[in-house]
């Protein structure tokens, strides 16, 4: 189970997750207001996080705890692995992250364990129960909330973490790499006429059927890759959808996200869907246009979204991007 599946579960169970706080009278805006930095390049540094809470840093934090897999990836990617003293049990990428001290699960982390690690800052993400976050506040711990909702906001938050931790050059390099990947793909697809922009549906769960709607990274990435999101008008970011709605939309492409423990291939998924009388009526199944993508590449708001973009671009428009990896030396 990864970040999106956990967030879906918490939504279903109506868990309050980083959307309200006694330190701010209203809920976290959607999309959130961009965090502001009162002082840049020197300390003390005062930053407003995605909760609307002002957080002050007298010096670069040296003991960092991450409460989400995507945050852990960012910290490692910008060279902060030696400062990370605690992660959740879901933080398994890069592989070295699994060797860090674990503070519990994503939604049930141990406050006592976090306190024992004496962190300078705890980076939290959407999905962490507010009651536990409040416990950290009440114990005097510094918590910084992050909730990027788009590809661009992910790169912005990467640079923000870099400023907070005084590793801005590395963070800027990473953010720039991600933006360059996006821009290269966008330039190649922007002139495509509507008839060359296939209807795509990204399925994040088959039973029940859950899809990625507007305001998600996937919706953002589909547009960049020259596709139209079938679920773009459903009004919810992650939503259950009926098979009747799928058949009526008749997508040209089905994108199915999988976990690393999933041993099914695209051929396996196609065979299973073709065996279902209802799915057989969908154009994507009839034409065998089933794309399977590691969910970490398209649902975790972190560095690997750039890789997810490349995978989606190659799969959606193979004639445009068939040699994309080779051209980039990958």
N, C-alpha and C positions, 0 to 999 in steps of 0.2 A: 504494500500500500504506500503510495507516494502522496505528495502534497495535495494534488487536486482531489484524490480519492478521500483524503482525510477531511478536506474542506467540504466536499460534498456530504460526507457523513455528518459533520458538525452542523451543516445547514439543515439536513433532514431532522436532526435531533434538537434543532433550535438552540444550539450552543451559542452564547454571546461571545464573539471573538473579535477583540480589538476594534470594536465599533463604538464604544462609549467609555467614559472615564470620569471620575469625580473631579479630575483636573480640567475637564472641558465640559461645558454645559450641554453641547449638542453632539450627535453621533458623528463618526468619521465621515466626511463628505465623500461622495462618489461621483466622479473621480476625486481623490483627495487633493486638497490644495498642496502645491509643491512645497516641500520643506524649505524653510528659509535659514540662511546662515548669517548670523549677525556679525561675526568676525571671521574672516577667511585668512589662512596662512599663518596665524599666530594664536597663541593661547593667552587668556582663556577664550574658549570657543563656545558660542551659544547657538544651538541649533534647535529648530522646531521640527518635531518628527511628524509622522503620518497620523498620530493621535491628536495633533494640535498641542502637544506638550513641549514646553521649552526645556531642553536638556543642556546643562553646562558642563564643559570639559576644561579642567585646569591644565591638563597635559594629555598627550596621546595615551589612550588606554593600553595597558600592557597585559592585562588579564581579561580575556574576552570569552563570553559564553554565547553560543548560537542556539536558538530555539527552533530552527527550521533548516531543512536540507539545502534550500537555495541560498540562504545566508552563509551557511558553512562553505558552500562552493565558492561564493564570492570572496570570502575571507582567504581561502587557500589560493584562489586564482590571483590575488593581488599581493601575495607573499606574506600573509599574516599568520600562517599556520603555527609558528612558534609561540604566538601570543594566545592562541585558542586553548583554553583550559577545560572547556566543557562543551558537549554537543548532545543532541538527542539520539535515541536509538535508531532513528530513521536516517541519520546523517552518515551515509555510506559512500559518498563520492566527494572528492577523489578517495580511492581506497584507504589512504593514510588517515582519513577522518575517522574511520571505524576504530582506530587505536586510541583515540582521545577518550578522556573520562566522560562517561555518559550520565546525563542528569535525568533520564527517564524518557517517556514518550513525548510525542508532539503535543498532545492535548492533556497529558497527565504527568508532566514533569514534576520532579521532587524539589519543592522549595528548600527543604533542609539541605539537600545535596548542593544546590546552587549556592546557598549561603556558605557552606563549608569550603567552597572553592574560591571564595573571597574575590569575586570579579570586580573589575573597574567599570564594566558595562555589560549589560545583557541585551543582545539584539533579538527582538521578538518579531513575529510575522503574523499575518492574518490567519486565524485558526486557533491560536493559543487562548484558552479560556480566560475571560477577563478577571474572574475571581482569583485565579492564580497570579495573574499579572499584578492585581491589587495587593496581593500578599507580598510580592517583591517590593512594591512601592512602600508599603507600610513598614518594611524592615530596613528601609533606607537605601535600597539598592538602586542603581542607575539603570533604567530600562529605556531602550530606544526602539520605537515601533516603526516597522517598514511595511508598506502595502502598495507597491507599484502595480498599476493596472494595465499598462501597455508596454510594448517593447521599448519605446523611448524612455518611459519612466524607469524601467529596469536599468538602463545605462546611466540615467541621472542618479539613481540611488547607489550604484556602484561608485560613481565619483564622489558622492556624499560620504560614503563609508571611508573612502580614501582620504578625504579631507579630515574627517574626525580622527582617523588613526595615523595621520601624517605620512601617508604613502600615496599621495595624490598622483605622482608621475605614473606609477604602476596602474592605478585605477583608471587614469585617463587613457593610457595605452589600451587597456582592455575594452573600455567603453568605445573608443574610436574604432577598434577592430570590429566590434559588433555593429556599429553604425555603418561602417564601410561595406560589410556583408549585406546589410539591408539595402543600402543605396545601390549597390551593383545589381542586385536582383530587381529592385524597383525600376531602375533605368531600362532594364531589358524587357520588362512587362508593361510599362506604362502606355505604350502605343498600341497594345493589343485591342482590337475591336471587341465589342460585347460577345459576338458569336464565337470568339476564341478564348473566352474566359469561362471555363467549365463550372458548372454548379457542383459544389463540393459539400459534403457533410462529414464532420469530424465526430466520431463516436468515442466517448470516453468510458462507456459501459454498455454492454449488450443486453444484460439481464438484471435489472430493467434497463431500458434504452435511454441513456443519458448522452447529451450532445453539448458541444461548445457553441454558445450563442454570442451576442454582441458584447463588446467590452472585455473580451478575453484575449489572452495572448494569441490564441489560435485564430480568432477572427481577424485580428490585426495582421497576423502572418499570412493568412490566406489571401487577403487583399494585396499584400506586397508581392506575393507569388503569382498574381494574375488569375485568381479564382474568385468565385462568388460564393459566399457562405449561405447555404440553404437555411441555416438556423439564425441568420442575421437579423430576422425580424421577430423573433419569438419574445423579445423583451427581457429575457433573463440571461445572465452570464452562463450558468450551468443549469440545464433544465432537462427534466424527463420529457420525452416526446413520444407520441403514439406512432405505431407503424402506419396507420392510415395517413398521418401527416407526411411521413417519409415517402410513401408510395405516391401521394399527391404531388410532392415536390419533385420526385423522380431525379435524384442527383446523378450527375455524370460520373462522379468519383466518390468513393467511400474511403475515408481515412480513419483507421482504427488504431487507437493507442494501446500499447501493451507494456507490461512490466518485464523486468529482466528475468523473472522466474517463468514467464510465459514461453512455452516451447512451440507455440503454433507459428506456422509460416503464413505468408499471404495466400498460398495455395490451400492451406488448411482452412483458413477463414472463408475463402471463396467456395470451397467444397461444402462447408457447413451452411453457408447462406444459400447456395444453390439447392440444397436439400430441403429448404424451407419454401413452401409454396408462395407465401407472401413476399419474401425477399426476392424470389425469382422474377417478380414483376418490376423490380427496380433496374433502371438502365445500367447503373454501375455494376451490378451483379451479372446482368446479361452479357455485358461486354468485358467482364473480368477486370475492371479497373478498381482493384482493392489495394490500398496502400496501408502498410502497417508501419508505425513509427513508435520508437521508444518514447513513452510518455514523459520521461525526464527532459527530452529535447524540446517539448512544446508546451508543457504545463508548469515547469519549475521556472519562476522568474529569476533566472541567473545567467551565467556566461554561456551555457550550452544552447540558448535560444538561437544563437547564430548558426550553430550546426543544424538545429531543427529547421531553420529557414532553408538551408541548402538542400536538405533531404526532401523537404516539401516541394521546393522549386524544381528539382530534378524529376520528381515523380509526377508532378502536375503538368510540366511542360518539358518532356524529355528532349524534344528537338531543339529547344532553346538552351537547355542546361545539361544536356547529356554528358558534356565534357567539362562541366563546371569544376569538379574536384581536381581534374587533371590540370586545368588552367591555373588553379590556385596552388598547385603543388601538394595536394592532399592525397 
